[in-house]
Amino acid sequence: MSVEERWVGVDGVAQHLGVAKDSVYRWIDERGLPAHRVGRLFRFKLSEVDAWVRQGNQGARPAPKTARSRRGSRE
């Protein structure tokens, strides 16, 4: 008989990783932390979160580029 993994919320993931809840929300938006929406709430499988951490956040999205000065360019 197999034991099914339980779903946890943002609090559970933050506690599991030893970080603030704000970090969890930021990682969902900016780095692709695996999360599933259930209504307005996020739910997680800790095995997916652990795999994401082990991969070194390879799903990380690049930071948005800022506008650069065109100093010295001719138009």
Secondary structure, DSSP 8 states (H G I E B T S, - for coil): ------EE-HHHHHHHHT--HHHHHHHHHHH----EEETTEEEEEHHHHHHHHHTTSTT-----------TT---
